[in-house]
Amino acid sequence: MTTITFPRPTRLSALPPLSLYIHIPWCIKKCPYCDFNSHSLKNLQNGLPEADYVAALLTDLQTELPHVWGRKVETVFIGGGTPSLFSADAIARLLSGIRALLPLQPDAEITLEANPGTFEIEKFKGFKDAGITRLSIGVQSFDDEMLQRLGRVHNGGEALAAIDTALNLFEKVNIDLMYALPHQTVQTALSDVQTAIATGAGHISAYHLTMEPNTPFGHTPPQGLPQDDAALDIEDAVHGALAQAGFRHYETSAFARAGKECRHNLNYWQFGDYLGIGAGAHGKISHHDRIGRTVRRRHPTEYLAAMQHSPAAAVERKNIAEGDLAFEFMMNALRLTDGVPAALLEERTGISTAQIMVQIETARRKGLLEPNPTVFRPSEKGLLFLNDLLQCFLAD
């Protein structure tokens, strides 16, 4: 496949909102389904290098400042790995350092990912005092047997305790769930989602378990995985229960009550900008005449060494080719069930709707894109066959 090409360079009249993503790459242990850049604590000979890593992150951020002078940060997301392994003091030092380097909006949403296996009441209170405004808790299931099959380090009781404490401290709390798990039925999947709903959390992310390459599950899938029809029945039941409880399915795997959507992720899907710092972190930064992507050294040891001796060497920079911009925009925007205003395409990429009208009409003719000319919104069929929809924006 070759991408669409255009005769003129990107020209942006205004730069998009800016977010900051921070990657903390360590976990208590690596889950067998996980293909994220995460590394087990047991491989660390000298313990968790909190102080060194916070210092490296702030050095990393300094390397990016010339690319975002004068721009304010709307959201911060600390992901991993398991960021809640870090002490509240370390997170406080990190956020204080960020505020000294970058202007944060007064109402900036600051999210931290947490594992119930690292739950401590005083630590959660410390996270709030440090400035965290939203906690995302990786539960996956409340069923102890399911958790064991997934290689998780917590049990259902610990998950409920962590959620209860989080809800008493933070205005916004997300629960991560997985479905189509080994030996899972519609009834056991519904039990998980109904337990999550009953906690009172305003945001639930529900992901279909997938067998990713280069993971233990990818090499040797677990026994008892639901077959396609059974997995679809589970998915329909999970989505239906969330809709009935008043959660809006606003993004491919995300459900929220009104006003509880994840602002950081919305900026991704609306093709906003984001600095990405930390081992293996990715970023996207727009300039008036180009849009670039960055990626950091992936292994924590190499990343730390580079940040201590030659920070610029830890960062790979590449501009997005003009012909790839329409596809990259749609790859993000069409994850949103409401889509995005059509005018956002030119605002965020410099490409007009007229320049890709052939591709748009192809998607509409196939019933994958809604016919409304003022919005790019996937149809129900388009949401189910998102890859087919995206292929419309690549040319032969």
C-alpha positions as CSV (number, residue, x, y, z in Angstrom):
1,M,0.0,0.0,0.0
2,T,1.1,3.6,-0.7
3,T,-0.2,6.6,1.1
4,I,-2.0,9.6,-0.3
5,T,0.4,12.4,-1.4
6,F,-0.2,16.1,-1.6
7,P,1.6,18.8,-3.5
8,R,2.1,21.3,-0.7
9,P,3.7,21.3,2.8
10,T,1.7,21.3,6.0
11,R,0.6,24.7,7.2
12,L,-1.1,25.0,10.6
13,S,-2.8,28.3,11.5
14,A,-2.9,27.3,15.2
15,L,-1.2,24.6,17.3
16,P,-3.4,22.0,19.0
17,P,-3.7,21.4,22.8
18,L,-0.6,20.0,24.5
19,S,-0.4,17.1,26.9
20,L,2.4,15.4,28.7
21,Y,2.9,11.6,28.9
22,I,5.4,10.1,31.5
23,H,6.4,6.5,31.3
24,I,7.5,4.6,34.5
25,P,8.5,1.2,33.2
26,W,8.6,-1.1,36.3
27,C,6.1,-3.6,37.6
28,I,6.1,-6.0,40.5
29,K,6.1,-8.7,37.8
30,K,5.3,-8.8,34.1
31,C,1.8,-10.1,33.2
32,P,1.8,-12.8,30.6
33,Y,-0.5,-10.9,28.2
34,C,1.3,-7.5,28.4
35,D,3.3,-6.1,25.5
36,F,3.9,-2.7,27.0
37,N,7.4,-1.5,27.8
38,S,7.4,-2.8,31.4
39,H,10.1,-4.6,33.4
40,S,9.9,-6.7,36.6
41,L,11.3,-5.4,39.8
42,K,13.0,-8.8,40.4
43,N,15.5,-7.9,37.7
44,L,16.7,-4.9,39.6
45,Q,19.8,-5.6,41.6
46,N,19.9,-2.3,43.6
47,G,16.2,-1.7,44.0
48,L,13.9,0.8,42.3
49,P,15.9,3.8,41.1
50,E,13.3,6.4,42.1
51,A,15.6,9.4,42.6
52,D,17.7,8.7,39.5
53,Y,14.6,8.1,37.3
54,V,12.8,11.3,38.5
55,A,16.0,13.2,37.7
56,A,16.2,11.6,34.3
57,L,12.6,12.5,33.5
58,L,13.2,16.1,34.3
59,T,16.3,16.2,32.2
60,D,14.3,14.5,29.4
61,L,11.7,17.2,29.7
62,Q,14.3,19.9,29.4
63,T,15.4,18.5,26.0
64,E,11.8,19.1,24.7
65,L,11.3,22.6,26.0
66,P,12.7,24.3,22.8
67,H,9.9,22.5,20.8
68,V,7.0,23.8,22.9
69,W,8.1,27.3,24.1
70,G,5.1,29.3,25.3
71,R,2.6,26.4,25.2
72,K,0.6,25.4,28.3
73,V,0.0,21.8,29.2
74,E,-3.7,20.7,29.5
75,T,-3.2,17.2,30.8
76,V,-0.6,14.9,32.3
77,F,-0.7,11.1,32.3
78,I,1.8,9.0,34.3
79,G,1.6,5.5,32.9
80,G,3.6,2.3,32.8
81,G,4.4,-0.2,34.0
82,T,3.1,0.4,37.5
83,P,3.6,4.1,38.4
84,S,2.1,3.5,41.9
85,L,5.2,1.6,42.8
86,F,6.9,5.0,43.2
87,S,6.5,6.7,46.5
88,A,4.2,9.7,46.9
89,D,7.3,11.8,47.6
90,A,8.9,10.8,44.3
91,I,5.7,11.7,42.4
92,A,5.6,15.0,44.3
93,R,9.2,15.8,43.3
94,L,8.4,14.9,39.7
95,L,5.3,17.1,39.5
96,S,7.0,20.0,41.2
97,G,9.9,19.7,38.7
98,I,7.4,19.7,35.8
99,R,5.7,22.8,37.1
100,A,9.0,24.6,37.3
101,L,9.8,23.8,33.7
102,L,6.4,24.0,32.0
103,P,3.2,26.0,32.5
104,L,0.3,23.7,33.5
105,Q,-3.2,25.0,33.1
106,P,-4.8,25.6,36.5
107,D,-7.4,22.9,35.8
108,A,-4.9,20.4,34.2
109,E,-6.1,16.8,34.6
110,I,-3.2,14.8,36.1
111,T,-3.7,11.0,35.9
112,L,-1.7,8.3,37.6
113,E,-2.0,4.6,36.8
114,A,-2.2,2.3,39.9
115,N,-2.2,-1.4,40.7
116,P,-4.3,-2.7,43.6
117,G,-1.3,-4.8,44.5
118,T,0.6,-1.6,45.4
119,F,-2.3,-0.1,47.4
120,E,-1.6,1.8,50.6
121,I,-4.0,4.3,52.0
122,E,-1.3,6.8,53.0
123,K,0.3,6.5,49.6
124,F,-2.9,7.3,47.8
125,K,-3.4,10.3,50.1
126,G,0.2,11.3,49.2
127,F,-0.6,11.1,45.5
128,K,-3.5,13.4,45.9
129,D,-1.4,15.9,47.9
130,A,1.3,15.7,45.2
131,G,-1.3,17.0,42.7
132,I,-2.8,13.8,41.1
133,T,-6.4,14.5,40.2
134,R,-7.4,11.3,38.5
135,L,-6.5,7.7,39.4
136,S,-6.7,4.8,36.9
137,I,-6.8,1.4,38.6
138,G,-5.7,-1.7,36.7
139,V,-8.2,-4.2,38.1
140,Q,-8.8,-6.5,35.0
141,S,-11.2,-8.7,37.1
142,F,-12.7,-9.1,40.5
143,D,-12.7,-12.9,40.3
144,D,-9.7,-14.3,42.1
145,E,-9.5,-17.3,39.8
146,M,-9.5,-15.1,36.7
147,L,-6.8,-12.9,38.3
148,Q,-4.6,-15.9,38.9
149,R,-5.0,-17.0,35.3
150,L,-3.9,-13.5,34.2
151,G,-0.9,-13.5,36.4
152,R,-2.0,-10.5,38.5
153,V,-0.5,-9.8,41.9
154,H,-3.7,-8.6,43.6
155,N,-7.1,-10.3,44.5
156,G,-10.6,-9.0,44.2
157,G,-10.8,-7.8,47.8
158,E,-7.7,-5.7,47.4
159,A,-9.1,-4.2,44.2
160,L,-12.3,-3.2,45.9
161,A,-10.4,-1.7,48.8
162,A,-8.2,0.4,46.5
163,I,-11.2,1.6,44.5
164,D,-13.1,2.6,47.7
165,T,-10.1,4.6,49.0
166,A,-9.6,6.2,45.6
167,L,-13.2,7.3,45.3
168,N,-12.9,9.0,48.7
169,L,-9.9,11.0,47.5
170,F,-10.2,11.7,43.8
171,E,-13.0,13.2,41.8
172,K,-12.2,11.0,38.8
173,V,-11.5,7.3,39.1
174,N,-11.1,4.8,36.2
175,I,-11.4,1.1,36.6
176,D,-9.6,-1.1,33.9
177,L,-11.3,-4.4,33.1
178,M,-10.6,-7.2,30.7
179,Y,-13.1,-9.6,29.2
180,A,-13.0,-12.7,27.0
181,L,-10.7,-14.2,29.6
182,P,-9.8,-17.9,29.9
183,H,-12.9,-20.0,30.8
184,Q,-15.0,-16.8,31.2
185,T,-18.7,-16.9,30.5
186,V,-21.2,-14.1,29.9
187,Q,-22.3,-14.5,33.5
188,T,-18.8,-14.2,35.0
189,A,-18.0,-11.2,32.7
190,L,-21.2,-9.5,33.7
191,S,-20.4,-10.1,37.4
192,D,-17.1,-8.2,36.9
193,V,-18.7,-5.3,35.1
194,Q,-21.6,-5.0,37.5
195,T,-19.2,-5.0,40.5
196,A,-17.3,-2.2,38.8
197,I,-20.5,-0.2,38.2
198,A,-21.6,-0.7,41.8
199,T,-18.4,0.9,43.2
200,G,-19.6,4.3,41.9
201,A,-16.6,4.9,39.6
202,G,-17.4,7.3,36.8
203,H,-15.1,5.8,34.1
204,I,-14.6,2.1,33.1
205,S,-12.2,0.9,30.5
206,A,-13.2,-2.5,29.1
207,Y,-10.6,-4.3,26.9
208,H,-10.9,-7.5,25.0
209,L,-8.0,-9.8,26.0
210,T,-5.8,-10.2,23.0
211,M,-2.8,-12.6,22.4
212,E,0.0,-10.1,21.6
213,P,3.1,-11.3,19.8
214,N,6.3,-11.6,21.9
215,T,4.3,-12.2,25.1
216,P,4.0,-15.5,27.0
217,F,0.3,-15.7,26.1
218,G,1.2,-14.9,22.5
219,H,3.6,-17.8,22.4
220,T,1.4,-20.2,24.3
221,P,-2.3,-19.0,24.5
222,P,-4.0,-20.1,27.8
223,Q,-6.5,-22.9,27.7
224,G,-10.2,-22.1,27.7
225,L,-10.2,-18.8,25.7
226,P,-13.8,-18.1,24.4
227,Q,-14.2,-18.8,20.7
228,D,-15.2,-15.9,18.4
229,D,-19.0,-16.2,18.9
230,A,-18.8,-16.6,22.6
231,A,-16.4,-13.7,22.9
232,L,-18.8,-11.5,20.9
233,D,-21.6,-12.5,23.2
234,I,-19.5,-11.5,26.2
235,E,-18.6,-8.2,24.6
236,D,-22.2,-7.4,23.8
237,A,-23.2,-8.2,27.4
238,V,-20.5,-6.0,28.9
239,H,-21.3,-3.1,26.6
240,G,-25.0,-3.5,27.2
241,A,-24.6,-3.5,31.0
242,L,-22.5,-0.3,30.9
243,A,-25.0,1.4,28.6
244,Q,-27.9,0.4,30.9
245,A,-26.1,1.8,33.9
246,G,-25.7,5.2,32.2
247,F,-22.2,4.9,30.8
248,R,-21.6,6.4,27.4
249,H,-19.4,4.4,25.1
250,Y,-17.3,7.4,23.9
251,E,-14.2,5.6,22.7
252,T,-13.4,2.1,21.4
253,S,-12.7,0.7,24.8
254,A,-13.8,3.5,27.2
255,F,-17.1,4.2,28.9
256,A,-17.9,7.2,31.1
257,R,-20.6,9.0,32.9
258,A,-21.2,12.5,31.8
259,G,-18.2,14.8,32.5
260,K,-16.0,11.8,33.6
261,E,-14.3,11.2,30.2
262,C,-10.5,11.0,30.2
263,R,-9.3,14.4,28.9
264,H,-5.8,13.1,28.2
265,N,-7.0,10.3,25.9
266,L,-9.5,12.6,24.2
267,N,-6.6,14.8,23.2
268,Y,-4.8,11.8,21.6
269,W,-7.9,10.8,19.6
270,Q,-8.5,14.4,18.5
271,F,-4.9,14.5,17.1
272,G,-3.7,16.8,19.8
273,D,0.0,17.1,20.7
274,Y,1.8,15.3,23.5
275,L,5.3,15.3,24.9
276,G,6.4,11.8,25.7
277,I,9.1,11.4,28.3
278,G,10.5,8.2,30.0
279,A,11.9,4.9,28.8
280,G,10.2,4.0,25.4
281,A,7.8,6.9,25.5
282,H,6.3,8.2,22.3
283,G,5.4,11.8,21.5
284,K,3.8,14.0,18.8
285,I,4.6,17.7,18.4
286,S,3.2,20.0,15.8
287,H,4.9,23.1,14.4
288,H,3.3,25.5,11.9
289,D,5.1,23.8,9.0
290,R,5.4,20.2,10.1
291,I,4.3,17.6,12.6
292,G,6.9,15.4,14.2
293,R,7.0,12.2,16.3
294,T,9.5,11.3,19.0
295,V,10.5,8.0,20.7
296,R,12.8,7.5,23.6
297,R,15.3,4.6,24.3
298,R,13.2,1.7,25.3
299,H,15.3,-0.2,28.0
300,P,15.3,1.7,31.3
301,T,19.0,1.1,31.9
302,E,20.0,2.5,28.5
303,Y,17.5,5.4,28.9
304,L,19.0,6.3,32.4
305,A,22.5,6.2,31.1
306,A,21.7,8.4,28.1
307,M,19.9,10.9,30.2
308,Q,23.0,11.1,32.5
309,H,25.5,11.5,29.7
310,S,23.9,12.5,26.4
311,P,20.2,13.2,26.6
312,A,19.7,14.1,23.0
313,A,21.0,10.6,22.0
314,A,18.1,9.0,23.8
315,V,15.6,10.7,21.5
316,E,14.7,9.7,17.9
317,R,12.8,12.4,16.0
318,K,11.0,12.0,12.7
319,N,8.5,14.2,10.8
320,I,5.2,12.6,9.7
321,A,5.2,12.4,5.9
322,E,2.6,14.7,4.3
323,G,1.0,11.7,2.6
324,D,0.5,9.9,5.9
325,L,-1.3,12.7,7.8
326,A,-4.8,11.9,6.7
327,F,-4.5,8.3,7.7
328,E,-2.8,9.1,11.0
329,F,-5.5,11.7,11.8
330,M,-8.3,9.2,11.0
331,M,-6.6,6.4,12.9
332,N,-7.1,8.5,16.0
333,A,-10.3,10.4,15.4
334,L,-12.3,7.4,14.3
335,R,-11.8,5.7,17.6
336,L,-14.3,8.2,19.0
337,T,-17.9,7.0,18.7
338,D,-19.0,10.6,18.2
339,G,-16.2,11.2,15.7
340,V,-14.8,14.8,15.3
341,P,-15.9,17.9,13.4
342,A,-14.8,17.7,9.8
343,A,-13.1,21.1,10.2
344,L,-10.6,19.5,12.7
345,L,-8.9,17.7,9.8
346,E,-7.5,20.9,8.3
347,E,-7.0,22.5,11.7
348,R,-4.8,19.7,13.0
349,T,-3.1,18.5,9.8
350,G,-3.2,21.4,7.2
351,I,-5.1,19.0,4.8
352,S,-8.5,20.1,3.6
353,T,-11.6,17.8,3.4
354,A,-11.6,18.4,-0.4
355,Q,-8.2,16.9,-0.8
356,I,-9.4,13.5,0.5
357,M,-13.0,13.6,-0.7
358,V,-12.5,10.5,-2.8
359,Q,-11.4,8.5,0.3
360,I,-14.3,9.9,2.3
361,E,-16.8,9.0,-0.3
362,T,-15.4,5.5,-0.5
363,A,-15.8,5.0,3.2
364,R,-19.4,6.4,3.1
365,R,-20.3,4.2,0.1
366,K,-19.2,1.2,2.1
367,G,-21.4,2.2,5.0
368,L,-18.4,2.7,7.3
369,L,-18.6,6.4,7.7
370,E,-21.7,8.5,8.5
371,P,-22.9,10.7,5.6
372,N,-23.1,14.0,7.7
373,P,-20.6,16.3,5.9
374,T,-19.9,18.4,9.0
375,V,-18.5,15.5,11.0
376,F,-16.2,12.4,10.6
377,R,-18.2,9.8,12.5
378,P,-17.9,6.0,12.1
379,S,-21.1,4.2,11.5
380,E,-22.1,1.3,13.7
381,K,-20.6,-0.9,11.0
382,G,-17.5,1.3,10.9
383,L,-17.0,0.8,14.7
384,L,-17.2,-2.9,14.3
385,F,-14.8,-2.9,11.2
386,L,-12.5,-0.1,12.1
387,N,-9.5,-1.5,10.2
388,D,-11.6,-1.6,7.1
389,L,-12.7,2.0,7.6
390,L,-9.1,3.1,8.1
391,Q,-8.0,1.3,4.9
392,C,-10.2,3.7,3.0
393,F,-7.7,6.5,3.7
394,L,-4.8,4.6,2.1
395,A,-4.5,4.6,-1.7
396,D,-3.4,1.7,-3.9
